[in-house]
C-alpha cells in the first residue's frame, strides 16, 4: 500500500425526505438549522456515519458507537490498552508520543483518516496525551434552500408502570424535515497523510463510504430510504499540493432550485464547472 501522493477534494449532494438528519440536543432534538433558516448536519455526525460504513466494510475503528461496537471494550482507553503494542508504550517509563501515534494510525483507519486525541491516565497516576491530526477534513452539510420543519406530537399507548388506568397520557414530540437537498464538502491533505500513513487504498474506502453513506443507518428519526446520497464528486489533483485551492474546487458545484418551493430532487438543477487539468469523477449514490 502506498501513501497518498495527490491531494483530493470531494463534494456530496444528498436529500432528506420526512426525516430528522441531525437533531440538536440543545433545541429539543429539532433538526439543526442556522439563523437564516437553512438546515445543517454537523461534521461530527457525518464522520460518525463514515466510521459506521467503514466498520460495515470490515475496517478496524477506534471510535465506535456503543450500539454498534464489535468488541468487548467499554471505553476508548480499554480499546487502546487492548492492543499489545500500544499497551507496551503506555506502560513504559517514558512513553513516546510519536511511537504511540504511529501504532494507533496503523491499527485504526479512522485514526489515520480523521485524527484523534488520546488522553489517558495510567494506574500509577501517570498521564498520556497524544494528538494525531488526520488528513481527511469534512465540512458541515448545509441545505440549498431554507428547510421547513414539521413538529408532530406523539403519545404513548402503554403503561410503563403498573397501577395506571390508561397509558396514552404521556406526550412527546417528533420533528422532521419535509424535504431538503444538502451539500457538504471535504478534502484529503497529502502532508498529513504522510504523517498518519493514510494510503491510496484508504482514500478509495472513504470514497465508497461516501457513496453508501446512509446504508445500515436506519432509526426512528431516519426511516429506511429517507436519507439518500445522489451524487459524489471526487477531484484527484495531479500533485501533493494540488493545482487549485480546495475553496476554488468546492465552488465548482452549483445546486440551485428551479421552483419557488422545491419538494423533489427534480426541482433542483446541478451544474459542475471545470478547471484546466482537473476533472471531477462523478459517482451516483446507491
C-alpha positions in Angstrom: 0.0 0.0 0.0 1.3 3.4 -1.0 0.9 6.6 0.9 -1.4 9.1 -0.7 0.6 11.2 -3.1 -2.0 13.6 -4.6 -4.5 16.0 -3.0 -8.1 15.1 -3.1 -11.2 17.2 -2.9 -14.8 16.0 -2.8 -18.4 17.1 -2.6 -21.6 15.2 -1.7 -25.1 16.0 -2.7 -27.8 14.3 -0.5 -31.5 14.6 0.1 -33.7 14.3 3.2 -37.3 13.3 3.0 -39.5 13.4 6.1 -36.6 12.7 8.4 -34.5 14.3 11.1 -31.0 14.2 9.6 -29.2 15.5 12.7 -31.2 16.6 15.8 -29.9 19.4 18.1 -30.0 18.3 21.7 -29.9 21.9 22.9 -33.1 22.6 20.9 -35.4 19.7 21.8 -33.7 17.5 19.2 -35.2 19.6 16.4 -33.3 19.3 13.1 -30.3 21.6 13.1 -30.9 25.0 11.5 -28.9 28.2 11.2 -30.2 31.7 11.8 -31.1 32.1 8.2 -33.4 29.0 8.2 -31.0 26.7 6.3 -30.7 23.1 7.6 -27.4 21.8 8.8 -25.8 18.4 9.5 -22.7 18.6 11.7 -19.3 17.4 10.5 -19.2 15.2 13.6 -22.4 13.4 12.6 -21.1 12.9 9.1 -17.8 11.4 10.4 -19.9 9.1 12.6 -21.7 7.8 9.5 -18.4 7.4 7.6 -16.9 5.4 10.6 -20.0 3.2 10.6 -19.8 2.5 6.9 -16.1 1.7 7.2 -16.9 -0.6 10.1 -19.5 -2.3 8.0 -16.8 -2.8 5.4 -14.7 -4.7 7.9 -12.3 -2.0 8.8 -10.9 -1.6 12.4 -12.5 1.5 14.0 -11.3 3.1 17.2 -14.2 5.4 18.0 -17.1 3.0 17.8 -20.7 3.7 18.8 -21.8 1.7 21.9 -24.7 0.3 19.9 -22.5 -0.8 17.1 -19.3 -1.9 18.7 -17.8 -5.2 17.6 -15.6 -5.8 20.6 -15.9 -6.1 24.4 -14.3 -2.8 25.3 -16.4 -0.3 27.3 -14.2 2.7 26.7 -11.6 4.2 24.4 -8.9 3.7 27.0 -9.8 0.0 27.2 -9.7 -0.3 23.4 -6.3 1.3 23.3 -5.0 -0.9 26.1 -6.3 -4.0 24.3 -3.7 -3.5 21.6 -0.4 -5.1 22.9 1.9 -2.6 21.1 0.0 0.4 22.5 -0.2 -1.1 26.0 3.6 -1.6 26.0 4.2 2.0 25.1 1.7 3.2 27.7 3.4 1.2 30.4 6.9 2.4 29.5 8.6 4.7 32.0 8.8 7.3 29.3 6.1 6.9 26.7 6.9 8.0 23.2 4.0 10.1 21.7 5.4 9.5 18.2 5.5 5.8 18.6 2.1 5.7 20.2 0.6 7.8 17.3 2.3 5.6 14.6 1.0 2.4 16.2 -2.6 3.8 16.6 -2.6 5.0 13.0 -1.5 1.6 11.8 -4.2 -0.1 13.8 -7.3 2.0 13.1 -8.4 3.6 9.8 -10.5 6.3 11.5 -7.4 7.5 13.5 -5.2 7.8 10.4 -8.1 9.4 8.5 -9.7 11.9 10.9 -7.1 12.1 13.7 -7.7 11.5 17.4 -6.8 12.9 20.8 -5.6 10.2 23.2 -5.7 11.5 26.8 -5.5 8.7 29.3 -4.3 8.3 32.9 -2.5 5.1 34.0 -3.0 3.3 37.3 0.2 4.9 38.7 -1.2 8.4 38.1 1.0 8.9 35.0 -0.7 10.6 32.1 -0.6 10.1 28.4 -1.6 12.8 26.0 -1.1 12.3 22.2 -2.7 14.3 19.5 -3.0 13.0 15.9 -4.0 15.3 13.1 -5.8 13.4 10.3 -5.7 14.3 6.6 -9.4 13.9 5.9 -11.4 17.1 6.7 -15.2 17.3 6.5 -17.4 20.5 6.3 -20.8 20.9 7.9 -23.5 20.0 5.4 -25.9 22.8 4.6 -29.2 22.8 2.8 -29.5 24.5 -0.5 -32.8 26.1 0.4 -34.3 27.0 3.8 -36.0 24.0 5.4 -39.5 23.5 6.7 -39.7 21.6 10.0 -42.8 19.7 10.9 -43.5 19.1 14.6 -45.6 16.1 15.5 -47.0 15.4 18.9 -46.9 11.7 19.9 -48.5 9.7 22.7 -47.5 6.5 24.5 -50.3 3.9 24.4 -48.8 1.5 27.0 -48.1 1.9 30.7 -44.5 2.0 31.8 -45.5 1.3 35.5 -48.4 -0.7 36.9 -51.4 0.8 38.6 -52.4 3.4 36.0 -55.8 3.3 34.2 -54.6 4.3 30.8 -51.3 4.6 29.0 -52.0 7.3 26.4 -51.3 10.2 28.7 -47.6 10.6 28.0 -46.9 13.2 25.4 -43.8 13.7 23.3 -42.6 15.5 20.2 -41.0 14.3 16.9 -39.5 16.7 14.4 -38.7 16.2 10.8 -37.6 18.0 7.6 -40.2 17.6 5.0 -37.7 17.8 2.1 -34.3 19.3 1.6 -31.2 19.0 -0.5 -28.0 19.3 1.5 -24.4 19.6 0.2 -21.2 19.1 2.1 -17.5 19.2 1.1 -14.3 17.7 2.1 -10.6 17.4 1.4 -7.7 15.0 1.9 -4.3 16.5 2.7 -1.2 14.7 1.5 1.2 16.2 4.1 -0.9 14.9 6.9 -1.4 11.6 5.0 2.3 11.1 5.1 2.4 11.5 8.9 -0.5 9.1 9.6 0.2 6.6 6.9 -3.1 7.2 5.0 -2.9 5.4 1.7 -4.4 5.5 -1.7 -6.4 2.4 -0.7 -7.7 4.3 2.3 -8.9 7.1 0.1 -10.9 4.6 -2.1 -12.5 3.3 1.1 -13.5 6.8 2.1 -15.0 7.3 -1.4 -17.0 4.1 -1.1 -18.2 5.1 2.4 -19.5 8.4 1.0 -21.4 6.7 -1.9 -23.1 4.4 0.6 -23.3 6.9 3.5 -26.8 6.1 4.7 -26.8 2.3 4.3 -27.4 0.5 7.5 -28.3 3.8 9.2 -32.0 3.3 9.9 -33.6 4.8 13.0 -37.0 6.1 14.1 -35.8 9.6 13.1 -34.4 8.4 9.8 -36.6 5.7 8.3 -35.2 3.5 5.5 -34.9 5.5 2.3 -35.5 8.9 3.9 -31.8 9.8 3.5 -30.2 9.4 0.1 -26.9 10.3 -1.5 -27.5 11.4 -5.0 -24.0 12.4 -6.3 -20.4 12.2 -5.0 -17.9 14.5 -6.9 -14.3 13.4 -6.5 -11.4 15.5 -7.7 -7.9 13.9 -7.7 -5.3 16.5 -8.2 -2.1 15.8 -10.1 0.3 16.9 -7.3 0.7 16.8 -3.5 -0.3 20.4 -3.0 -3.0 20.4 -5.7 -3.4 22.6 -8.8 -6.1 24.7 -7.1 -7.2 25.6 -3.6 -10.0 23.5 -2.1 -12.2 26.6 -1.8 -12.0 27.1 -5.6 -12.7 23.4 -6.3 -15.7 23.3 -4.0 -17.3 26.3 -5.7 -17.4 24.3 -8.9 -20.6 22.5 -7.7 -23.7 24.7 -8.0 -27.0 23.4 -6.8 -30.0 25.7 -7.3 -33.8 25.2 -7.1 -35.7 25.6 -10.3 -39.0 26.1 -8.5 -40.1 28.6 -5.8 -41.0 25.7 -3.4 -38.8 22.7 -4.3 -40.1 19.4 -3.0 -38.3 16.8 -5.0 -34.8 16.2 -6.3 -36.0 17.1 -9.8 -36.8 20.6 -8.5 -33.1 21.3 -8.4 -30.5 22.0 -11.1 -27.0 20.8 -10.6 -24.1 22.1 -12.6 -20.4 21.3 -12.2 -17.9 23.7 -13.8 -14.4 22.6 -14.8 -10.9 23.8 -14.2 -7.9 23.2 -16.6 -6.2 19.9 -15.8 -8.7 18.9 -13.1 -11.8 16.8 -13.9 -14.4 15.6 -11.4 -15.2 11.9 -11.2 -19.0 11.7 -10.5 -20.4 8.7 -8.7 -24.1 8.2 -8.1 -25.3 7.1 -4.7 -26.7 3.6 -4.3 
